[in-house]
Amino acid sequence: MKPLLRFARFSILLLAASLHHRVQAADAACPTELFKGTKLVYEDSFDAGTLNTDFWEVRQNTTWLVKVGVLTGSPSSKEFQEKKKASDDPSHAGLKPVIWLKKVPENFVCSMRVRYDAKAYQKGFPIFDLGHHIHTLTFSEKATTLVIKKKVETLAVEAPLFALNQWHDVVIELKKGTLLLKIDGKKHLFESKNIDMTGQAQIDFKAVDFGTCQIDHIRLWEGSW
């Protein structure tokens, strides 16, 4: 075999091994307790300064910008709010920042740094919606509440809590029948036959009216067992 050809093949093998190692390292970093294996689907630290619209969808005409490596959401414009309030759909006036993370697997792990800023909690907000109105994690000063399909089942716990106006490290794991929520290392395992992401593929972030939402270093994995 000619030296140049041997070198080319050796380089390809090194590159393949390097890529395989990187994938293994990324998946090994997944903080899972529910899955035996994971596959990294999406990761973003927002250092590029732009929003990846393949994975994100801005809702209710709210304002979302990447500022200093952080995805930051604020309410819609006053003009849009007034127009919506005068329409037959006033509840979607964009008073609170709303954005969807798309392409979420049915069995998933999602880790991220999140911050909701507001003067006070609002009834029913802020939230993470795992599936649109399917598994709603609502935060207040004294409780974290999982509401399944709006009225099918409600599970409230005293911890972990999500405080306003400060950053939190959040990990969410979900598979059929089980939802594990971690906030700053504190965790609660929700179990119910009604927990099921079948047919769903998104996580909704919804803040408080006239508040803001900030998201940084988000990672999404597909889980297997």
Buried (B, 14 or more C-beta within 10 A) or exposed (E): EEEEEEEEEEEEEEEEEEEEEEEEEBBEEBBBEBBEEBBBBBEBEBEEEEBEEEBBBBBBBBBBEBEEEBBBBBBBEEEBBEBBEEEEEEEBBBBBBBBBBBBBBBBBBBBBBBBBBBEEBBEBBBBBBBBEEBBBBBBBEEEBBBBBEEEEBEBEBEEBBBBBEEEBBBBBBBBEEBBBBBBBEEBBEBEBEBBBBEEBBBBBBBBBBEBBBBBBBBBBBBBEE
